[in-house]
Amino acid sequence: MVRHGETEWSELGRHTGRTDVPMLERGREQARSLAGPLGAIPFSLVLTSPLSRAAETCALAGFADRAEATDDLLEWDYGDYEGRTTFEIREERPGWTLWSDGVPGGETAADVGRRADRVIERVRQTGGNALCFSHGHVLRVLASRWIGLPPMGGRMLALDACAMGVLGWEREVPVIARWNEPSPG
């Protein structure tokens, strides 16, 4: 799995859910640097969020011709907190966290978990390697669900812009094999 490259909002710590914020040139460089390492792996399935920052990361990494866009990989819908920083939100709601307090007018952790579960089901049915291009919070939930934790388990899995993670198996047990590995660029 790959989180999209840097955007202005990700640099500023703004909750970027459904707003289609473009990548910065640095984010594009990060995405291009993925082509070599990812290009050497045979993928049976390539999925991407339809939002431009993820789809462009996918394209610059060399997978646009094979990728299928799916709404299940859209970022968490932050509702009324879209575009705001945690600091700004905590001025009104001291101690607020996305994971435990949710967002007015947006999705709950359980909602995002159901979407992640659908992606996991598709990936497990492929019989081969799968590659997902998406966003920070939804990928953290996906990893949590992969290893059998509730969606809120994603709160313990930081994921930087254009970082990669590998979900896999140790015998018959789902594991997080690698996590938050920076792009080579």
Sequence and secondary structure as in RCSB ss.txt:
>XXXX:A:sequence
MVRHGETEWSELGRHTGRTDVPMLERGREQARSLAGPLGAIPFSLVLTSPLSRAAETCALAGFADRAEATDDLLE
WDYGDYEGRTTFEIREERPGWTLWSDGVPGGETAADVGRRADRVIERVRQTGGNALCFSHGHVLRVLASRWIGLP
PMGGRMLALDACAMGVLGWEREVPVIARWNEPSPG
>XXXX:A:secstr
 EE   BHHHHHTB  SSS   B HHHHHHHHTTHHHHHTS  SEEEE SSHHHHHHHHHTT TTTEEE GGGS 
   GGGTT BHHHHHHHSTT  HHHH  TTS  HHHHHHHHHHHHHHHHHHSS EEEEE HHHHHHHHHHHTT  
GGGGGG    TT EEEEEEETTEEEEEEEEE    
